[in-house]
Amino acid sequence: MERKRFEAWLQSVSTSFLTLTEPQKNETLDHLISLSGAVQLRHLSNNLETLLKRDFLRLLPLELTFYLLRWLDPKTLLTCCLVCKRWNKVIGACTEVWQGACKALGWQVDDSLQDAMHWKKVYMKAKLRMRQLEEREAFETSSLIGHSARVYALYYKDGLLCTGSDDLSAKLWDVCTGQCIYGIQTHTCAAVKFDEQKLVTGSFDNTIACWEWSTGAKIQQFRGHTGAVFSVDYNDELDTLVSGSADFTVKVWSLSAGACLNTLTGHTEWVTKVVLQKSEVESVMHSPGDYILLSADKYEIKY
């Protein structure tokens, strides 16, 4: 059929088609489809996809798009980012969405930082680390060989690790190289803390001792607990040492003199952790910069 006659025929068919009822239109289409070959069906399929698909991220106002995105969980959002470049750009620009995702993971979010890409990166990094932890791929492992009995105490600081053992010794290790820097004879250590010059240990023999790294000499001993000492902390500026024990008490000592300054009671279980540090927040009892003492047992934390 020549072009001019075809156009006239098509106009006539179109006019007639528009006069049909909806069921008649459907029946007509069904009949035409049954007469079509592979080429026509492929053409129909391609055009129907374009006609029926609606890209709401492109058609809706950006504010409404962001509102709808907030209802999606992070996993779905990441899947949507893979649809096309435009979707990835729009979703990646929604700050509230990624701040909400970070909050869901327990992150403390600074709402004043309105940088969507920053929060998306924070979320992605956190999820990667969580997956690595689940698959046991988050950390490199190595062994430090040197003690001849069980190791009860560990303390890590600035690339150095101190270990206290049942073999009556304490060792200081360079974590990067695995080399033992110092090894000194002590008592059986249940707790250790150190700095460049000294080591403070709490023991199962109910005592606390302070040792000099360079010579291995005991430079101070603290006696007074009636149970094993599970935790120690100290501050040179305050000349103060604190200890927590299986006798349910916390003791405050003069670091230089070795004298007990105070005994704090109130715990009903072994005191397994004591911390002496500066307060960083304003409270009814403390101001920022004030030193506070925290102690913990199995059931409660006191300060």
C-alpha positions as a printed Julia matrix, in Angstrom:
303×3 Matrix{Float64}:
   0.0     0.0     0.0
   1.42    3.35   -1.01
   2.11    5.96    1.68
  -0.74    8.32    0.86
  -3.37    5.6     0.84
  -1.89    4.11    4.06
  -2.14    7.43    5.88
  -5.78    7.83    4.82
  -6.57    4.28    5.92
  -4.78    4.79    9.27
  -6.77    8.0     9.89
 -10.01    6.19    9.16
  -9.13    3.28   11.46
  -8.06    5.63   14.23
 -11.31    7.6    14.01
 -13.34    4.41   14.16
 -11.24    3.05   17.07
 -11.99    6.12   19.16
 -15.73    5.56   18.78
 -15.54    2.06   20.29
 -16.34    1.18   23.89
 -13.5     0.15   26.21
 -14.26   -3.59   25.89
 -14.42   -3.22   22.09
 -11.04   -1.44   22.08
  -9.57   -4.28   24.1
 -11.01   -6.89   21.77
  -9.67   -5.02   18.74
  -6.18   -4.87   20.25
  -6.32   -8.59   21.12
  -7.2    -9.37   17.54
  -4.4    -7.2    16.12
  -1.91   -8.79   18.52
  -2.95  -12.25   17.38
  -2.23  -11.23   13.79
   1.19   -9.76   14.61
   4.52  -11.4    14.0
   7.74  -11.3    16.03
   8.82   -7.92   14.64
   5.53   -6.28   15.56
   5.41   -7.87   19.02
   8.97   -6.71   19.79
   8.07   -3.18   18.67
   4.96   -3.28   20.87
   6.92   -4.48   23.9
   9.53   -1.75   23.62
   6.97    1.01   23.29
   4.73   -0.25   26.08
   7.64   -0.2    28.54
   8.31    3.45   27.76
   4.61    4.39   27.94
   3.9     2.61   31.23
   7.1     3.43   33.16
   7.05    6.54   35.37
  10.28    7.86   36.86
   8.97    9.51   40.03
  12.43   10.78   41.0
  12.43   12.81   37.79
   8.77   13.83   37.74
   8.19   14.77   41.41
   9.44   17.97   43.09
  12.74   17.36   44.88
  11.27   18.09   48.34
   8.56   15.45   47.84
  11.13   12.99   46.5
  13.27   13.43   49.63
  10.19   12.91   51.81
   9.39    9.61   50.09
  13.0     8.43   50.27
  12.98    8.79   54.06
  10.53    5.89   54.23
  12.95    3.47   52.59
  15.41    1.38   54.58
  19.14    1.85   53.83
  19.47   -1.48   52.01
  16.67   -0.5    49.6
  18.21    2.96   49.13
  21.51    1.42   48.1
  19.69   -0.8    45.61
  17.92    2.27   44.2
  21.29    3.97   43.74
  22.12    1.27   41.2
  19.1     2.03   38.95
  20.77    4.86   37.03
  23.1     7.83   37.44
  20.23   10.23   38.1
  18.77    8.1    40.88
  22.2     7.72   42.45
  22.72   11.5    42.31
  19.32   12.33   43.83
  19.49    9.73   46.6
  23.1    10.64   47.36
  22.06   14.28   47.84
  19.4    13.59   50.49
  21.12   14.47   53.77
  18.23   13.46   56.06
  18.11    9.99   54.54
  21.75    9.19   55.3
  21.69   10.91   58.69
  18.74    8.68   59.56
  20.63    5.61   58.35
  23.59    6.53   60.57
  21.32    7.11   63.57
  19.79    3.66   63.03
  23.3     2.2    63.45
  23.74    4.08   66.73
  25.92    6.92   65.46
  25.73   10.31   67.16
  24.8    12.6    64.27
  25.61   16.3    64.11
  22.51   17.74   62.43
  24.35   20.97   61.65
  26.61   19.09   59.21
  24.39   19.15   56.12
  26.65   17.11   53.84
  24.79   14.15   52.39
  27.88   12.58   50.83
  29.7    12.7    54.18
  26.91   10.83   55.97
  26.55    8.33   53.13
  30.29    7.56   53.38
  30.0     7.22   57.18
  27.13    4.76   56.75
  28.91    2.76   54.03
  32.11    2.54   56.08
  30.2     1.43   59.18
  28.29   -1.25   57.25
  31.52   -2.51   55.71
  33.13   -2.81   59.14
  30.04   -4.6    60.52
  30.15   -7.08   57.64
  33.86   -7.62   58.19
  33.21   -8.26   61.88
  30.49  -10.78   61.05
  32.79  -12.55   58.6
  35.78  -12.27   60.96
  37.76  -10.24   58.45
  37.9    -6.92   60.34
  41.29   -7.37   61.96
  44.67   -8.79   61.18
  45.84  -11.26   63.8
  49.27  -12.11   65.11
  50.64  -13.9    68.16
  53.06  -12.55   70.76
  55.13  -15.39   72.15
  57.02  -15.04   75.42
  54.96  -15.86   78.51
  55.15  -19.35   79.98
  51.75  -19.32   81.7
  48.3   -17.85   81.33
  47.99  -14.13   80.51
  45.42  -12.43   82.74
  45.95   -8.71   82.05
  46.25   -6.52   78.93
  46.64   -2.78   78.43
  47.16   -1.11   75.03
  48.45    2.42   74.43
  50.01    4.16   71.41
  51.14    1.02   69.61
  52.44   -0.66   72.76
  50.81   -3.58   74.58
  51.49   -4.58   78.17
  50.71   -8.12   79.29
  50.6    -9.53   82.83
  50.85  -13.26   83.35
  50.56  -16.12   85.82
  54.29  -16.72   85.23
  55.01  -13.82   87.64
  56.11  -11.45   84.88
  54.92   -8.49   82.87
  56.03   -7.67   79.35
  55.82   -4.62   77.1
  55.43   -5.32   73.37
  55.7    -3.3    70.18
  52.49   -4.36   68.44
  53.75   -3.47   64.94
  56.95   -5.54   65.13
  55.89   -8.13   67.7
  59.11   -7.51   69.63
  59.28   -7.55   73.44
  60.7    -4.21   74.63
  60.74   -4.92   78.38
  60.22   -8.0    80.5
  60.26   -7.71   84.29
  59.55  -10.06   87.21
  56.37   -9.14   89.1
  53.61  -10.87   91.03
  50.68  -12.61   89.32
  49.0    -9.71   87.47
  45.24   -9.3    87.29
  45.46   -5.69   86.04
  48.15   -3.57   84.38
  48.59    0.04   83.32
  51.79    1.72   82.15
  53.55    4.8    80.82
  57.06    5.29   79.45
  58.77    5.06   82.84
  56.66    2.8    85.0
  54.2    -0.04   85.27
  51.4    -0.33   87.84
  50.01   -3.8    88.52
  47.1    -5.18   90.52
  47.47   -8.75   91.72
  45.63  -11.82   92.89
  47.76  -11.55   96.06
  45.57   -8.54   97.1
  48.36   -5.98   96.55
  49.24   -3.29   94.03
  52.78   -2.5    92.95
  54.58    0.13   90.89
  57.6    -1.0    88.86
  60.32    0.79   86.92
  60.6    -0.45   83.34
  64.29    0.25   82.87
  65.51   -1.62   85.96
  62.59   -3.87   86.83
  62.72   -2.55   90.42
  59.61   -2.3    92.58
  59.42    1.38   93.49
  56.17    1.32   95.49
  53.77   -1.2    97.0
  50.17   -0.66   98.1
  48.64   -2.94  100.75
  45.11   -2.79  102.14
  42.73   -4.81   99.97
  41.49   -8.15  101.29
  40.68   -9.56   97.85
  42.28   -9.74   94.43
  42.8    -6.39   92.69
  41.11   -6.52   89.27
  41.56   -2.95   88.05
  43.93   -0.01   88.54
  44.18    3.52   87.19
  46.39    6.47   88.09
  47.12   10.11   87.36
  50.59   11.57   87.88
  49.26   15.14   87.95
  47.02   14.3    90.91
  49.59   11.91   92.44
  46.64    9.53   92.78
  46.11    5.8    92.22
  42.71    4.09   92.35
  41.99    0.37   92.57
  38.99   -1.96   92.41
  38.95   -5.28   94.21
  37.16   -8.56   94.86
  36.6    -7.27   98.42
  33.8    -5.05   96.93
  35.73   -1.81   97.65
  37.44    0.96   95.72
  40.55    2.46   97.28
  42.21    5.81   96.6
  45.98    5.94   97.18
  48.83    8.41   97.16
  50.81    7.29   94.13
  54.15    8.5    95.46
  53.74    7.6    99.15
  51.78    4.35   98.82
  49.35    5.41  101.55
  45.63    4.69  101.34
  43.74    8.0   101.33
  40.17    6.7   101.18
  38.16    3.49  100.93
  34.87    3.66   99.02
  32.18    1.09   99.76
  28.76    0.41   98.3
  29.41   -2.24   95.67
  27.81   -5.64   96.28
  29.95   -7.53   93.76
  33.61   -7.66   92.75
  34.77   -4.28   91.46
  36.16   -5.18   88.06
  36.84   -1.73   86.6
  37.93    1.68   87.89
  38.55    4.76   85.73
  39.99    8.12   86.81
  39.45   10.79   84.15
  38.41   14.35   83.42
  34.75   15.13   82.94
  33.93   16.37   79.46
  30.35   17.48   80.12
  28.53   19.84   82.46
  26.45   18.14   85.14
  24.9    18.93   88.51
  27.96   17.56   90.33
  30.8    18.21   87.87
  32.09   20.78   85.43
  34.17   20.08   82.33
  37.77   19.51   83.41
  36.91   18.13   86.87
  38.37   14.71   87.65
  35.82   11.97   88.3
  36.17    8.39   89.51
  34.06    5.67   87.9
  33.81    2.14   89.28
  31.91   -0.85   87.96
  30.87   -4.27   89.16
  28.75   -6.94   87.51
  25.52   -5.01   87.89
  26.16   -1.29   88.3
  28.47    1.65   87.66
  29.15    4.19   90.4
  30.81    7.61   90.28
